[in-house]
Amino acid sequence: LTLLDMRAPEDPGSLGRWQYSLYTQRAASLLASVAEHAEVRWTADLHALARLVATAIDGTALAWLADRDSDASRASLHVLADALVALAEPRS
């Protein structure tokens, strides 16, 4: 639906803008909650990190739909998790 919306002659991409804005907001909320509970702070800008997480998960899901390679998708998400751990530092 998002891809079709981007081709719409009237206000192209409005669904996509809403969709990815929501994904990013939800990821930011989750990352903020994780930081609070784990008593860490992110060393990267929260919005940029949230957008990275949202698009990485979305891209992984789309790739899985294309190739059904669960092992590759799982490995990609493990790399994302490792990257997040590397971007967290203890709060002082």
Chimera marker file (.cmm) of the C-alpha trace (Angstrom):
<marker_set name="trace">
<marker id="1" x="0.000" y="0.000" z="0.000" r="1" g="1" b="0" radius="0.5"/>
<marker id="2" x="2.799" y="2.397" z="0.839" r="1" g="1" b="0" radius="0.5"/>
<marker id="3" x="4.444" y="1.877" z="-2.547" r="1" g="1" b="0" radius="0.5"/>
<marker id="4" x="1.147" y="2.453" z="-4.336" r="1" g="1" b="0" radius="0.5"/>
<marker id="5" x="0.550" y="5.586" z="-2.264" r="1" g="1" b="0" radius="0.5"/>
<marker id="6" x="3.917" y="6.991" z="-3.320" r="1" g="1" b="0" radius="0.5"/>
<marker id="7" x="2.710" y="6.809" z="-6.929" r="1" g="1" b="0" radius="0.5"/>
<marker id="8" x="-0.584" y="8.595" z="-6.219" r="1" g="1" b="0" radius="0.5"/>
<marker id="9" x="-0.927" y="11.822" z="-8.202" r="1" g="1" b="0" radius="0.5"/>
<marker id="10" x="-2.546" y="13.674" z="-5.286" r="1" g="1" b="0" radius="0.5"/>
<marker id="11" x="-0.252" y="14.148" z="-2.282" r="1" g="1" b="0" radius="0.5"/>
<marker id="12" x="2.076" y="11.255" z="-3.131" r="1" g="1" b="0" radius="0.5"/>
<marker id="13" x="3.681" y="9.577" z="-0.173" r="1" g="1" b="0" radius="0.5"/>
<marker id="14" x="1.350" y="10.828" z="2.550" r="1" g="1" b="0" radius="0.5"/>
<marker id="15" x="0.721" y="7.279" z="3.795" r="1" g="1" b="0" radius="0.5"/>
<marker id="16" x="4.445" y="6.527" z="3.735" r="1" g="1" b="0" radius="0.5"/>
<marker id="17" x="5.281" y="9.706" z="5.639" r="1" g="1" b="0" radius="0.5"/>
<marker id="18" x="2.698" y="8.808" z="8.279" r="1" g="1" b="0" radius="0.5"/>
<marker id="19" x="3.842" y="5.176" z="8.415" r="1" g="1" b="0" radius="0.5"/>
<marker id="20" x="7.549" y="5.903" z="8.871" r="1" g="1" b="0" radius="0.5"/>
<marker id="21" x="6.871" y="8.777" z="11.240" r="1" g="1" b="0" radius="0.5"/>
<marker id="22" x="4.866" y="6.390" z="13.404" r="1" g="1" b="0" radius="0.5"/>
<marker id="23" x="7.550" y="3.678" z="13.168" r="1" g="1" b="0" radius="0.5"/>
<marker id="24" x="10.209" y="6.194" z="14.202" r="1" g="1" b="0" radius="0.5"/>
<marker id="25" x="8.121" y="7.580" z="17.068" r="1" g="1" b="0" radius="0.5"/>
<marker id="26" x="7.451" y="4.093" z="18.411" r="1" g="1" b="0" radius="0.5"/>
<marker id="27" x="11.109" y="3.114" z="18.101" r="1" g="1" b="0" radius="0.5"/>
<marker id="28" x="12.142" y="6.323" z="19.904" r="1" g="1" b="0" radius="0.5"/>
<marker id="29" x="9.703" y="5.575" z="22.712" r="1" g="1" b="0" radius="0.5"/>
<marker id="30" x="11.015" y="2.025" z="23.022" r="1" g="1" b="0" radius="0.5"/>
<marker id="31" x="14.655" y="3.170" z="22.959" r="1" g="1" b="0" radius="0.5"/>
<marker id="32" x="13.941" y="5.798" z="25.624" r="1" g="1" b="0" radius="0.5"/>
<marker id="33" x="12.277" y="3.149" z="27.786" r="1" g="1" b="0" radius="0.5"/>
<marker id="34" x="15.199" y="0.748" z="27.313" r="1" g="1" b="0" radius="0.5"/>
<marker id="35" x="17.665" y="3.486" z="28.256" r="1" g="1" b="0" radius="0.5"/>
<marker id="36" x="15.660" y="4.325" z="31.377" r="1" g="1" b="0" radius="0.5"/>
<marker id="37" x="15.315" y="0.743" z="32.566" r="1" g="1" b="0" radius="0.5"/>
<marker id="38" x="18.885" y="-0.259" z="31.706" r="1" g="1" b="0" radius="0.5"/>
<marker id="39" x="20.262" y="2.984" z="33.194" r="1" g="1" b="0" radius="0.5"/>
<marker id="40" x="22.164" y="3.846" z="30.030" r="1" g="1" b="0" radius="0.5"/>
<marker id="41" x="22.224" y="6.758" z="27.637" r="1" g="1" b="0" radius="0.5"/>
<marker id="42" x="22.486" y="6.577" z="23.874" r="1" g="1" b="0" radius="0.5"/>
<marker id="43" x="25.663" y="8.019" z="22.376" r="1" g="1" b="0" radius="0.5"/>
<marker id="44" x="23.779" y="8.767" z="19.139" r="1" g="1" b="0" radius="0.5"/>
<marker id="45" x="20.900" y="11.183" z="18.595" r="1" g="1" b="0" radius="0.5"/>
<marker id="46" x="17.701" y="9.420" z="19.713" r="1" g="1" b="0" radius="0.5"/>
<marker id="47" x="15.690" y="10.395" z="16.615" r="1" g="1" b="0" radius="0.5"/>
<marker id="48" x="18.437" y="9.237" z="14.243" r="1" g="1" b="0" radius="0.5"/>
<marker id="49" x="18.823" y="6.005" z="16.183" r="1" g="1" b="0" radius="0.5"/>
<marker id="50" x="15.070" y="5.418" z="16.191" r="1" g="1" b="0" radius="0.5"/>
<marker id="51" x="14.889" y="5.965" z="12.432" r="1" g="1" b="0" radius="0.5"/>
<marker id="52" x="17.754" y="3.508" z="11.955" r="1" g="1" b="0" radius="0.5"/>
<marker id="53" x="16.025" y="0.872" z="14.093" r="1" g="1" b="0" radius="0.5"/>
<marker id="54" x="12.654" y="1.367" z="12.397" r="1" g="1" b="0" radius="0.5"/>
<marker id="55" x="14.021" y="1.176" z="8.872" r="1" g="1" b="0" radius="0.5"/>
<marker id="56" x="16.362" y="-1.716" z="9.660" r="1" g="1" b="0" radius="0.5"/>
<marker id="57" x="13.503" y="-3.781" z="11.065" r="1" g="1" b="0" radius="0.5"/>
<marker id="58" x="11.204" y="-2.816" z="8.196" r="1" g="1" b="0" radius="0.5"/>
<marker id="59" x="13.884" y="-3.651" z="5.644" r="1" g="1" b="0" radius="0.5"/>
<marker id="60" x="14.608" y="-6.965" z="7.309" r="1" g="1" b="0" radius="0.5"/>
<marker id="61" x="10.912" y="-7.842" z="7.210" r="1" g="1" b="0" radius="0.5"/>
<marker id="62" x="10.679" y="-6.934" z="3.517" r="1" g="1" b="0" radius="0.5"/>
<marker id="63" x="13.805" y="-8.950" z="2.734" r="1" g="1" b="0" radius="0.5"/>
<marker id="64" x="12.343" y="-11.936" z="4.564" r="1" g="1" b="0" radius="0.5"/>
<marker id="65" x="9.151" y="-11.638" z="2.510" r="1" g="1" b="0" radius="0.5"/>
<marker id="66" x="11.305" y="-11.720" z="-0.618" r="1" g="1" b="0" radius="0.5"/>
<marker id="67" x="13.596" y="-14.628" z="0.287" r="1" g="1" b="0" radius="0.5"/>
<marker id="68" x="12.054" y="-16.345" z="3.338" r="1" g="1" b="0" radius="0.5"/>
<marker id="69" x="15.588" y="-16.692" z="4.736" r="1" g="1" b="0" radius="0.5"/>
<marker id="70" x="14.876" y="-16.703" z="8.466" r="1" g="1" b="0" radius="0.5"/>
<marker id="71" x="18.501" y="-17.371" z="9.389" r="1" g="1" b="0" radius="0.5"/>
<marker id="72" x="19.713" y="-14.328" z="7.439" r="1" g="1" b="0" radius="0.5"/>
<marker id="73" x="16.970" y="-12.150" z="8.926" r="1" g="1" b="0" radius="0.5"/>
<marker id="74" x="17.784" y="-13.350" z="12.428" r="1" g="1" b="0" radius="0.5"/>
<marker id="75" x="21.485" y="-12.653" z="11.841" r="1" g="1" b="0" radius="0.5"/>
<marker id="76" x="20.704" y="-9.132" z="10.615" r="1" g="1" b="0" radius="0.5"/>
<marker id="77" x="18.648" y="-8.402" z="13.719" r="1" g="1" b="0" radius="0.5"/>
<marker id="78" x="21.465" y="-9.727" z="15.930" r="1" g="1" b="0" radius="0.5"/>
<marker id="79" x="23.853" y="-7.297" z="14.230" r="1" g="1" b="0" radius="0.5"/>
<marker id="80" x="21.364" y="-4.487" z="14.855" r="1" g="1" b="0" radius="0.5"/>
<marker id="81" x="21.163" y="-5.484" z="18.528" r="1" g="1" b="0" radius="0.5"/>
<marker id="82" x="24.969" y="-5.543" z="18.780" r="1" g="1" b="0" radius="0.5"/>
<marker id="83" x="25.107" y="-2.067" z="17.226" r="1" g="1" b="0" radius="0.5"/>
<marker id="84" x="22.591" y="-0.783" z="19.762" r="1" g="1" b="0" radius="0.5"/>
<marker id="85" x="24.598" y="-2.227" z="22.638" r="1" g="1" b="0" radius="0.5"/>
<marker id="86" x="27.694" y="-0.482" z="21.252" r="1" g="1" b="0" radius="0.5"/>
<marker id="87" x="25.793" y="2.820" z="21.186" r="1" g="1" b="0" radius="0.5"/>
<marker id="88" x="24.771" y="2.645" z="24.848" r="1" g="1" b="0" radius="0.5"/>
<marker id="89" x="26.870" y="3.810" z="27.748" r="1" g="1" b="0" radius="0.5"/>
<marker id="90" x="26.206" y="3.792" z="31.482" r="1" g="1" b="0" radius="0.5"/>
<marker id="91" x="24.594" y="6.918" z="32.881" r="1" g="1" b="0" radius="0.5"/>
<marker id="92" x="26.838" y="8.745" z="35.304" r="1" g="1" b="0" radius="0.5"/>
<link id1="1" id2="2" r="1" g="1" b="0" radius="0.2"/>
<link id1="2" id2="3" r="1" g="1" b="0" radius="0.2"/>
<link id1="3" id2="4" r="1" g="1" b="0" radius="0.2"/>
<link id1="4" id2="5" r="1" g="1" b="0" radius="0.2"/>
<link id1="5" id2="6" r="1" g="1" b="0" radius="0.2"/>
<link id1="6" id2="7" r="1" g="1" b="0" radius="0.2"/>
<link id1="7" id2="8" r="1" g="1" b="0" radius="0.2"/>
<link id1="8" id2="9" r="1" g="1" b="0" radius="0.2"/>
<link id1="9" id2="10" r="1" g="1" b="0" radius="0.2"/>
<link id1="10" id2="11" r="1" g="1" b="0" radius="0.2"/>
<link id1="11" id2="12" r="1" g="1" b="0" radius="0.2"/>
<link id1="12" id2="13" r="1" g="1" b="0" radius="0.2"/>
<link id1="13" id2="14" r="1" g="1" b="0" radius="0.2"/>
<link id1="14" id2="15" r="1" g="1" b="0" radius="0.2"/>
<link id1="15" id2="16" r="1" g="1" b="0" radius="0.2"/>
<link id1="16" id2="17" r="1" g="1" b="0" radius="0.2"/>
<link id1="17" id2="18" r="1" g="1" b="0" radius="0.2"/>
<link id1="18" id2="19" r="1" g="1" b="0" radius="0.2"/>
<link id1="19" id2="20" r="1" g="1" b="0" radius="0.2"/>
<link id1="20" id2="21" r="1" g="1" b="0" radius="0.2"/>
<link id1="21" id2="22" r="1" g="1" b="0" radius="0.2"/>
<link id1="22" id2="23" r="1" g="1" b="0" radius="0.2"/>
<link id1="23" id2="24" r="1" g="1" b="0" radius="0.2"/>
<link id1="24" id2="25" r="1" g="1" b="0" radius="0.2"/>
<link id1="25" id2="26" r="1" g="1" b="0" radius="0.2"/>
<link id1="26" id2="27" r="1" g="1" b="0" radius="0.2"/>
<link id1="27" id2="28" r="1" g="1" b="0" radius="0.2"/>
<link id1="28" id2="29" r="1" g="1" b="0" radius="0.2"/>
<link id1="29" id2="30" r="1" g="1" b="0" radius="0.2"/>
<link id1="30" id2="31" r="1" g="1" b="0" radius="0.2"/>
<link id1="31" id2="32" r="1" g="1" b="0" radius="0.2"/>
<link id1="32" id2="33" r="1" g="1" b="0" radius="0.2"/>
<link id1="33" id2="34" r="1" g="1" b="0" radius="0.2"/>
<link id1="34" id2="35" r="1" g="1" b="0" radius="0.2"/>
<link id1="35" id2="36" r="1" g="1" b="0" radius="0.2"/>
<link id1="36" id2="37" r="1" g="1" b="0" radius="0.2"/>
<link id1="37" id2="38" r="1" g="1" b="0" radius="0.2"/>
<link id1="38" id2="39" r="1" g="1" b="0" radius="0.2"/>
<link id1="39" id2="40" r="1" g="1" b="0" radius="0.2"/>
<link id1="40" id2="41" r="1" g="1" b="0" radius="0.2"/>
<link id1="41" id2="42" r="1" g="1" b="0" radius="0.2"/>
<link id1="42" id2="43" r="1" g="1" b="0" radius="0.2"/>
<link id1="43" id2="44" r="1" g="1" b="0" radius="0.2"/>
<link id1="44" id2="45" r="1" g="1" b="0" radius="0.2"/>
<link id1="45" id2="46" r="1" g="1" b="0" radius="0.2"/>
<link id1="46" id2="47" r="1" g="1" b="0" radius="0.2"/>
<link id1="47" id2="48" r="1" g="1" b="0" radius="0.2"/>
<link id1="48" id2="49" r="1" g="1" b="0" radius="0.2"/>
<link id1="49" id2="50" r="1" g="1" b="0" radius="0.2"/>
<link id1="50" id2="51" r="1" g="1" b="0" radius="0.2"/>
<link id1="51" id2="52" r="1" g="1" b="0" radius="0.2"/>
<link id1="52" id2="53" r="1" g="1" b="0" radius="0.2"/>
<link id1="53" id2="54" r="1" g="1" b="0" radius="0.2"/>
<link id1="54" id2="55" r="1" g="1" b="0" radius="0.2"/>
<link id1="55" id2="56" r="1" g="1" b="0" radius="0.2"/>
<link id1="56" id2="57" r="1" g="1" b="0" radius="0.2"/>
<link id1="57" id2="58" r="1" g="1" b="0" radius="0.2"/>
<link id1="58" id2="59" r="1" g="1" b="0" radius="0.2"/>
<link id1="59" id2="60" r="1" g="1" b="0" radius="0.2"/>
<link id1="60" id2="61" r="1" g="1" b="0" radius="0.2"/>
<link id1="61" id2="62" r="1" g="1" b="0" radius="0.2"/>
<link id1="62" id2="63" r="1" g="1" b="0" radius="0.2"/>
<link id1="63" id2="64" r="1" g="1" b="0" radius="0.2"/>
<link id1="64" id2="65" r="1" g="1" b="0" radius="0.2"/>
<link id1="65" id2="66" r="1" g="1" b="0" radius="0.2"/>
<link id1="66" id2="67" r="1" g="1" b="0" radius="0.2"/>
<link id1="67" id2="68" r="1" g="1" b="0" radius="0.2"/>
<link id1="68" id2="69" r="1" g="1" b="0" radius="0.2"/>
<link id1="69" id2="70" r="1" g="1" b="0" radius="0.2"/>
<link id1="70" id2="71" r="1" g="1" b="0" radius="0.2"/>
<link id1="71" id2="72" r="1" g="1" b="0" radius="0.2"/>
<link id1="72" id2="73" r="1" g="1" b="0" radius="0.2"/>
<link id1="73" id2="74" r="1" g="1" b="0" radius="0.2"/>
<link id1="74" id2="75" r="1" g="1" b="0" radius="0.2"/>
<link id1="75" id2="76" r="1" g="1" b="0" radius="0.2"/>
<link id1="76" id2="77" r="1" g="1" b="0" radius="0.2"/>
<link id1="77" id2="78" r="1" g="1" b="0" radius="0.2"/>
<link id1="78" id2="79" r="1" g="1" b="0" radius="0.2"/>
<link id1="79" id2="80" r="1" g="1" b="0" radius="0.2"/>
<link id1="80" id2="81" r="1" g="1" b="0" radius="0.2"/>
<link id1="81" id2="82" r="1" g="1" b="0" radius="0.2"/>
<link id1="82" id2="83" r="1" g="1" b="0" radius="0.2"/>
<link id1="83" id2="84" r="1" g="1" b="0" radius="0.2"/>
<link id1="84" id2="85" r="1" g="1" b="0" radius="0.2"/>
<link id1="85" id2="86" r="1" g="1" b="0" radius="0.2"/>
<link id1="86" id2="87" r="1" g="1" b="0" radius="0.2"/>
<link id1="87" id2="88" r="1" g="1" b="0" radius="0.2"/>
<link id1="88" id2="89" r="1" g="1" b="0" radius="0.2"/>
<link id1="89" id2="90" r="1" g="1" b="0" radius="0.2"/>
<link id1="90" id2="91" r="1" g="1" b="0" radius="0.2"/>
<link id1="91" id2="92" r="1" g="1" b="0" radius="0.2"/>
</marker_set>
